C-alpha cells in the first residue's frame, strides 16, 4: 500500500513525508530481517515480542523500541449450544486458567495480568495486583481451583474415563494461536481433550458472528482507556461486538451508573465491581494482557507510540526521516 503526500493538507507545512509505503509481509521472521537490514524504517507497532526486541537491539543497537500493552487475549464461549450452555462447565473453564503461566510464556519478564480495562500503570481504571488477587482465577491457588473445576466437570458427567472433546477456535496469527495452544494444555487438566481449530482472518470473524464454534481464543485491542468504551461494546446486551451474547441486566445497570458518576474514586470502585461480576459470570474472561513492542530506526524522527491505545497513533503528519546517505 502506498500513500502520497496531500499538497492541500489542512495544516500548513505538513506532512513532512512525501510518501508512506506499507509492506504486507505475512512471515514475522521475514519482517524482522527487513528491519534489521534497514529495508524497513518502522515495524508494525504491536509486532515484536520481548525476545525479538532483545535480538533486534543486539543486531541494531541504534534501533528505538517501545514495549506496551496491546490488548487482551480472552476466552469466547458459545453459551447457547451444548455443552457450554451448562454454567458449571463454563465455571470450570474459568477455574482452570493459569494466568501466571500465560504471563510467563507469552510476556516473559513483562507483567500482563489484568481484566478488560487497561491495567496500571498504563491505565487509570484497571485493578491493582492486590485487588486482582481477590478475584476467582487470579490467585496463586491453581491446584485448588483445578480440583474444583474437576468436581464441576464430574457433576456434568465427565471425568478421567469420559473426557470432553473440544475444538479451540482461533485466528491464524501468532497473537491468537499462541495463547490458544496454552489454553489447550490448561483444558486437558480438567477432562477436556482439546485441539486447535484455526481459521484465516475473513473466515474467523464470519464464524464468530455466526457462533460457529464451541470455545475460542480471541484477542481484543485497547482502543481507549475508558470504561464507557470497553464495557458497552463487549458486554452490552444489544452490542454487535458482544460475541458471546452475554446479557446481565444488573451488570448493564452498573455500567450505565458508573458512566454518570462524577466522583472518580467511587467510579473506579464501580468499575472494579463490574469486572468482578463479569469474571464470575465467565463473560469473555481475560487470560492475559499482551505485551509487545514497536520498533523503528534511529533515522525516523518525531515518531512515537501511545501507551493507552494501539489504534490512535497512525497519524504521521509530523514525522520525518534523517536517513544516512540520503
N, C-alpha and C positions, 0 to 999 in steps of 0.2 A: 504494500500500500504506500502511496506517495501523496504528501500534502505540499502544496505550493504556497508561498507567502502571499497574503492578500494585500495588494498595494493600497487598498482603500480601507484598511483596518481602522476601527474607530479610535484607537489610541495612537496618537501621532508619534511616529518614530519606531513603533513596534509592529510586528515582532522583529527580533534581530535576525533570526534564522531565515534563510532563503527557501529552505525546503526541509521536510522531515520524511525519511523513508523508514517504514516499519517492515521488518523481515519476519515472515512466519516460518519458524524453524521447529518442527514437531519434537525433535530429539533434544533433550536437555543437555546431554554431553556435547553435542554439536554447537548448541548455543553458547556454552561455556568456552569452548575452544575459540569461537568467534570473538568473544570478549577478551580472552587472553591475548589473542593475536593482534588486537586493535582494529579488527574489521568492524566491530560494533562499538558505538560510543556509550550506549546505555543498555542495561538489561531491562527485562520486564520487571516492574518494581516489587513483585512478590514471588520471584522465581528461585531464589538462591538460599539453600539450606545453610545451617551453621558450618557443616563440614565443607561444603562447596565454597563458602565465603573464605574460610581459612586457606583452602587450596588456591583460590584466586589471589588472595593477598600475598601468598608466598611467591607466586609467579609474577604478579604485577603489584609490587609494593606501593605504587602511587595511586592505585585504584581507591576510590571512595565508596564506602558501603554504609547502609543503614538498616539495622535489624528492627522489625516492628511486628506487632500483631496483625495478621492478615485476615482473620475471621475465625469462625468456629467450624470444627468437624462435629456434626450432630447426627444422631440416630433418628431415622424416619421409619415409621411402622405403619403398616396398613391395618388400622384399628377396626376396619369394617369387615374384614374377612378372617375366617378361621386360619390358624389357631390364635392369631393375635387380637381377636375380639375378646379374648379372655383376659381380664385385668390382672390375674395372677401371673400369667406368662409375661405380660408387659412389665410388671413389677420385677420379675426375675431378671429380665433384660437390664433394667436399671441397676439392680444389685450386683451383677457380675462385672460391671465396668470397672477396670482398674485404671483410674485416670493418671496415677503416678507412673504406671508403666507406659501408657500412651505418651506422657510427657517426656519420659526418659528416652524412649525410642525416637519419637518424632522431633523433639526440640533439643535433645542433648542437654547442654548446660543452661538453656533458656527456659525460664518458668512460663508455662502456658496453661495453667489450670484456672478455669473461670466458668461463668454462666453465659447467658445470652447477651449480656451487656459487656462492653469493653472493660476489661479488668484494669485495676490500678497497677502501676502509676500512669499508664497511658490514658485511662478513662477516669471520670469522676463519679460515676454511678455504680460501678461494679463492686462486688463484695470483697472485703479484705480476707486474707487467708484464715483468720480466726473465725470468721462467720461462715466461710465455705466449709470448714471442717465440721461444722454442726449439721450440715445437710446430708441426707441419705445418699450414700455412694461417693462421698468426697473425703471421708476419713481414712485412716490407715488400716481399718479393720476388714481387710479384703477377705480373709479366711472366714470370718464370722458372717459376712454378708453373703458370700457364695454358699455357705451352708443353708442360710435362709432361702436363697434362690433355689437350691436343690429341693428343699422341702416344698416350695411352691410348685415346682415342676412335677414332683411326685403327686401332689394334690390334683394336678391337671391330667394325671395319667401317664406321665413319662418317668423314666429312670434309667439306670445303667443298662437294663435289658430291653428298654424300649426308648430309643433316642429319637429326637425330633429332627428330621432333615429340614434344612432351611437354606435358601439361597440369599446371599447378601448382595443386594443390587447396588451398583455404584457406577460412577462415570469413569471413563478411561483416561484419566490424567492422574499424575502422582499424588496430588493433594487429596484426591478421593480414594484412589486404590490403596495407598499405603496404610491409612488407618483402618480401612476395611479388612485388610489382611490381619491386623492385630485383633480386630473385633472377632474374627473367625476363631482365633485361639481362645478368647475370653468366653465365647459361647460354648465351646467344647467342654468347658469346666462345669457346665450345668445341664448336661444331657442333650445338647444340640449337636448335630453333625452338619457343619456349615461349610459351604463353598461359595466362591465369588461368582456373581452374575454381572459381567462388565459390559457396559454399553457406550457407544460413541456419543458425543455431546448432543446431536439433534435427536437421537433416539432416547437418550436419558431423560430429558425434560418432558418429552412426549409421554413416556411411560410413567413418570412421576405424576403428571396431571391426570392420567387415566387410572391411577392406582394399580398399575400393572407390576406389582412387586409384593414381596412379603415383608422384608425388613431391608433397610438400605443405609448406606453411609453417605451422607450429604455434606456439602460444605457451603457456608454462608459468609460472604464477605461483610466486613464492617463498613457501613455507609456513613453513619453519623453516630457520635456518642450521645444518644438521645433516646430515652425510654419511649418517647412518642413515636419513634421510628421503628424500634425493634419489636415491641410487643404487639401493636395493632397489625403490623404487616404479617407477622409469622404466627400469631395466635388468635387474631380476631376471628370471630365466628363466621364472618362473611368475606374474609380476605382470600383472594385467589392465591396468595403466596403461603397460605396455611395448608401446606402439603398434606398433613395428616388429618385434616378436617376436625381438629381438636376444637371443642367448644365448651367452655365452662363459663356460665353467665356470671358467677360470683367473681371469677378472675377478671372477666371483662369489665365488670363494675369497678374493680380495684384499679384497672388500667385507666379507666376514664377518670377516676377520682384523683390519681396521682398527677394526671395531666393538668389539673386546675389547682393543685396545691402550691401556694406561694412560699411556704416555709421549706427551704432547701433540705434541711436535715430531716424533717418529717417526711418529705417526699422521698428522700433516699431510703428511709425505713420502709416506706410503702413499696418501693421498687424491689427491695430485698424480699419482702413478703410475697410479692408476685413470683419472684424467682423460686422461692421455696415451694410454692404451690405447683408451679409448672414442673419442677423437678419431681415432686411426689406423684404427680399425675403421669409421669413418663411422657410428657408432651414435648417431643423432639429434643431429648436430653443432649446436652453438650458433653462431648467426651474430651475435647482438647481445644485450646486456642492455638492456632497455627502461628509459628514464629518463623518468618523468613525475611530475606533481605533483598533490597535492590542495590545494584552497584553501577558505578559509572566511572568513566576515565577521568584522569586529572585535568584534561583539557576542556571538559564540559563545565562551564561556569554558570553560577547562579541557579543550579539545579537542586531541588530538594524533594523530600518525600514526607508526606504528612504522617503523623503517628496515630491519628484517630479516624482515619478513613483510607481505604485502598482505591477509592474512585475519584476523589476530588483534587488530584494534583496533576491532571493531564494537560492543563493549560501551560504551554511552554513559551509564552509570549516574551518573557524577559530572560530566556536562556540564550547563551551564545557559546561559540567554540573558539578556543585558543590552541589550535592543534599544531604540534611540532611540524615543521617543514610545510606549513600551509594547510 
